[in-house]
Amino acid sequence: MLVGRPNSGKSTLLNNILKTKVSITSPKPQTTRFPIQAVYEDERGQIIFIDTPGMFAKSKDPLSRRINPQAQKEINKGVDVIIYLIDHTRDRDFEENKIFGLVRKLNCPKILTINKTDKKKPSYLPHYKFMEEEFDQVVYISALFHDNLNILVDYIFDYLPEREKIITEKLVTPVINLNSRQFIAEIIREKSYLLLRKELPYSLTTVVDSIMNRKNKTIYIQARIITSNKKYKSMIIGDGGRMIKEIGIAARKELETATNKKIFMNIKVESDPHWYQEYL
């Protein structure tokens, strides 16, 4: 299981170990909203990775209050190995101390993983040095540039118990707990974050209502972007529909590459101040 603060690089790490996208990424915190389960396999066996949402020290808004318990619930389920990801370019704070307190109580092998070694400054490595003695292994990586990911995988296999394969059927994708609609919705949400950037508060979600395979072997997708306030709706649509068109194009291109099929996508924008209750 991957745990750590928001934006520590958990999703990037998972995507690059698996060499395919299974978890969306963006500079915004709370990008991962629910645990993603994905399988890695080589001649040594299988690793079922669980990418958890970043844990917050305090849950001030409705979204955080729903996301935060999910990560803690996953930790308490019991796992074989914990990969605790640290971003050394950010100093320790109450949030980090809270996560460290949860991890140190777990009775399983733990790997302290120092991420973003490609960045030299700022660095707060001395502030994390004391943690090393409480972990079974320590590895320094750059998830973004794939540095030492093979070493991390080796350590994980060293500590995994020997048992029968959990996943026996051939999977279309490494993701084992998302259906097609959820995965497409996540891709649209990622492109929305990347294109809207700071123009829109972190208050939107995406829903795929239908996926239709047409006779000409194209795929037609009907989706919605739902925001919490009417005033943000026009920002997402953009002048003359420019922004929503860009979001659709970016999502469509990635999905066409993944499926090797022509895709048509129709995305509508809605406002609903209570979407957290229905879609999380």
ABEGO torsion letter per residue (X at the ends): XBBEBBGAGAAAAAAAAAGBBABBBBABBGABABBBBBBBBBAAEBBBBBBBBBBBABBABAAAAAAAAAAAAAAAAEBABBBBBBBAABBBBAAAAAAAAAAAABBBBBBBBBBGAABAOBBAAAAAAAAAAABABBBBBBAAAGBGAAAAAAAAAAABBBBBBABABBBABABAABBAAAAAAAAAAAAAAAAAEAABBBABBBBBABBBBBAAGBBBBBBBBBBABAAAAAAAAEBGGAAAAAAAAAAAAAAAAAAGBBBBBBBBBBBBAAAAAAAX
